[in-house]
């Protein structure tokens, strides 16, 4: 009974059998967790959520059902045998939790335990949602955060639901400011980086990546624009600022997802007198952060299931010999099974939907600081979809999009890792982690 579809047979039979014990139409008080997309006339809501003690809701059923105590016990027992109330109720990361490869049976890199974490998702996620109208009315996601003068500055990608501007939703970059990194106020009712230049239109400005060197802030982002001969393409673009408010655009430079090597506080790092960056297929070196010498380094080929590069961090307390790349990959094996089981058993999606859905999880790629062109290995996933706001968003109600994406949202603040990320390409969320015990011992 390892297959989810086979597991669900007993559950469905038990619910259908329960409908044979009917006397009259009735209202029953059942502990349930409500979802907008779930019909309150669906009897399977009983089995999916009867064991979640999160409040009592009156539910009317179109079929005549009276649940006696024996029947309730029978349904809850069936939940145990279908596996829908065991591991899916505690899906957070635990070292060694996944007995088989979480990524690919063809994995060619060594497997590492995560250097950072484990992460705990903020109880009141999401921390930023789309507005009701205007340039950020469709989605807000893929943030980057830095601290300046005791305040948190978050730059994020926002999309307008008005498809007359661009059929795939035009993106622009917004700014929100916070005193604690949790509660945010939008800086103004307009983008801080608006889509206005030819190299940004019609698709807009996507996926900001922020860092600092000396007294200058650098914002790298993707410009999604038309080609002269027709068609669409993307370019990595740059803007610079002295105060994080007023920005001077520098135009296209480099490749999409160019990711500068920084320390945990978003300051650019030099190795052997040169700045460095990574992207999916290159490593590059620079003396001035403007002109870059690119060399082949095909990370995409070496990491099975590789999707996108997010962050590049070094000078990690207690891990000074490493460079850590955060990357989005397509999961396989036991982690894919867990994500799908959560989606089916707790979120109400069908197995056929999950088979077609995109899946993004976040891993660490470990690189030697002594030889920054040498990939040492890859970690188990450090962040993956478990919550409702990580399953449903970009594609609308009832359509799963199980995606978590960090972009360059990692930051160390007061001995705590803050990981800002996008949930289902629709909302902005936060996960946190304490410095590891071995790190504290080395400090």
Secondary structure in CASP SS format (residue, H / E / C, confidence):
PFRMAT SS
TARGET T0000
AUTHOR 0000-0000-0000
METHOD secondary structure of the structure
MODEL  1
X C 1.00
X C 1.00
X C 1.00
X H 1.00
X H 1.00
X H 1.00
X H 1.00
X H 1.00
X H 1.00
X H 1.00
X H 1.00
X H 1.00
X H 1.00
X H 1.00
X H 1.00
X H 1.00
X H 1.00
X H 1.00
X C 1.00
X C 1.00
X C 1.00
X C 1.00
X C 1.00
X C 1.00
X C 1.00
X C 1.00
X E 1.00
X E 1.00
X E 1.00
X E 1.00
X E 1.00
X C 1.00
X C 1.00
X C 1.00
X C 1.00
X C 1.00
X C 1.00
X C 1.00
X C 1.00
X C 1.00
X C 1.00
X C 1.00
X C 1.00
X H 1.00
X H 1.00
X H 1.00
X H 1.00
X H 1.00
X H 1.00
X C 1.00
X C 1.00
X C 1.00
X C 1.00
X C 1.00
X C 1.00
X E 1.00
X E 1.00
X E 1.00
X E 1.00
X E 1.00
X C 1.00
X C 1.00
X C 1.00
X C 1.00
X C 1.00
X C 1.00
X C 1.00
X C 1.00
X H 1.00
X H 1.00
X H 1.00
X H 1.00
X H 1.00
X H 1.00
X H 1.00
X H 1.00
X H 1.00
X H 1.00
X H 1.00
X H 1.00
X H 1.00
X H 1.00
X C 1.00
X C 1.00
X C 1.00
X C 1.00
X H 1.00
X H 1.00
X H 1.00
X C 1.00
X C 1.00
X C 1.00
X C 1.00
X C 1.00
X C 1.00
X C 1.00
X C 1.00
X C 1.00
X C 1.00
X C 1.00
X C 1.00
X C 1.00
X C 1.00
X C 1.00
X C 1.00
X C 1.00
X C 1.00
X C 1.00
X C 1.00
X E 1.00
X E 1.00
X E 1.00
X C 1.00
X C 1.00
X C 1.00
X C 1.00
X C 1.00
X C 1.00
X C 1.00
X E 1.00
X E 1.00
X C 1.00
X C 1.00
X C 1.00
X C 1.00
X C 1.00
X C 1.00
X E 1.00
X C 1.00
X C 1.00
X C 1.00
X C 1.00
X C 1.00
X H 1.00
X H 1.00
X H 1.00
X C 1.00
X C 1.00
X E 1.00
X E 1.00
X E 1.00
X E 1.00
X E 1.00
X E 1.00
X E 1.00
X E 1.00
X E 1.00
X E 1.00
X C 1.00
X C 1.00
X E 1.00
X E 1.00
X E 1.00
X E 1.00
X E 1.00
X E 1.00
X E 1.00
X E 1.00
X E 1.00
X C 1.00
X C 1.00
X C 1.00
X C 1.00
X C 1.00
X C 1.00
X C 1.00
X C 1.00
X C 1.00
X C 1.00
X C 1.00
X E 1.00
X E 1.00
X E 1.00
X E 1.00
X E 1.00
X E 1.00
X E 1.00
X E 1.00
X C 1.00
X C 1.00
X C 1.00
X C 1.00
X C 1.00
X C 1.00
X E 1.00
X E 1.00
X C 1.00
X C 1.00
X C 1.00
X C 1.00
X C 1.00
X C 1.00
X E 1.00
X C 1.00
X C 1.00
X C 1.00
X C 1.00
X H 1.00
X H 1.00
X H 1.00
X C 1.00
X E 1.00
X E 1.00
X E 1.00
X E 1.00
X E 1.00
X E 1.00
X E 1.00
X E 1.00
X E 1.00
X E 1.00
X E 1.00
X E 1.00
X C 1.00
X C 1.00
X E 1.00
X E 1.00
X E 1.00
X E 1.00
X E 1.00
X E 1.00
X E 1.00
X E 1.00
X E 1.00
X E 1.00
X E 1.00
X C 1.00
X C 1.00
X C 1.00
X C 1.00
X C 1.00
X E 1.00
X E 1.00
X E 1.00
X E 1.00
X E 1.00
X E 1.00
X E 1.00
X E 1.00
X E 1.00
X E 1.00
X C 1.00
X C 1.00
X C 1.00
X C 1.00
X C 1.00
X C 1.00
X E 1.00
X E 1.00
X E 1.00
X E 1.00
X E 1.00
X C 1.00
X C 1.00
X C 1.00
X C 1.00
X C 1.00
X C 1.00
X E 1.00
X E 1.00
X E 1.00
X E 1.00
X C 1.00
X C 1.00
X C 1.00
X C 1.00
X E 1.00
X E 1.00
X C 1.00
X E 1.00
X E 1.00
X C 1.00
X C 1.00
X E 1.00
X E 1.00
X E 1.00
X E 1.00
X E 1.00
X C 1.00
X C 1.00
X C 1.00
X E 1.00
X E 1.00
X E 1.00
X E 1.00
X E 1.00
X C 1.00
X C 1.00
X C 1.00
X C 1.00
X C 1.00
X C 1.00
X E 1.00
X E 1.00
X E 1.00
X E 1.00
X C 1.00
X C 1.00
X H 1.00
X H 1.00
X H 1.00
X H 1.00
X C 1.00
X C 1.00
X C 1.00
X E 1.00
X E 1.00
X E 1.00
X E 1.00
X E 1.00
X E 1.00
X E 1.00
X E 1.00
X C 1.00
X C 1.00
X E 1.00
X C 1.00
X C 1.00
X E 1.00
X C 1.00
X C 1.00
X E 1.00
X E 1.00
X E 1.00
X E 1.00
X E 1.00
X E 1.00
X E 1.00
X E 1.00
X C 1.00
X C 1.00
X C 1.00
X H 1.00
X H 1.00
X H 1.00
X H 1.00
X H 1.00
X H 1.00
X H 1.00
X H 1.00
X H 1.00
X H 1.00
X H 1.00
X H 1.00
X H 1.00
X C 1.00
X C 1.00
X C 1.00
X C 1.00
X C 1.00
X H 1.00
X H 1.00
X H 1.00
X H 1.00
X H 1.00
X H 1.00
X C 1.00
X C 1.00
X E 1.00
X E 1.00
X E 1.00
X E 1.00
X E 1.00
X E 1.00
X E 1.00
X E 1.00
X E 1.00
X E 1.00
X C 1.00
X C 1.00
X C 1.00
X C 1.00
X C 1.00
X C 1.00
X E 1.00
X E 1.00
X E 1.00
X E 1.00
X E 1.00
X C 1.00
X C 1.00
X C 1.00
X E 1.00
X C 1.00
X C 1.00
X C 1.00
X C 1.00
X H 1.00
X H 1.00
X H 1.00
X C 1.00
X E 1.00
X C 1.00
X C 1.00
X C 1.00
X C 1.00
X C 1.00
X C 1.00
X C 1.00
X E 1.00
X C 1.00
X E 1.00
X E 1.00
X E 1.00
X E 1.00
X C 1.00
X C 1.00
X E 1.00
X C 1.00
X E 1.00
X E 1.00
X E 1.00
X E 1.00
X C 1.00
X C 1.00
X E 1.00
X E 1.00
X E 1.00
X E 1.00
X E 1.00
X E 1.00
X E 1.00
X E 1.00
X C 1.00
X C 1.00
X C 1.00
X E 1.00
X E 1.00
X E 1.00
X E 1.00
X E 1.00
X E 1.00
X E 1.00
X E 1.00
X C 1.00
X C 1.00
X H 1.00
X H 1.00
X H 1.00
X H 1.00
X H 1.00
X H 1.00
X C 1.00
END
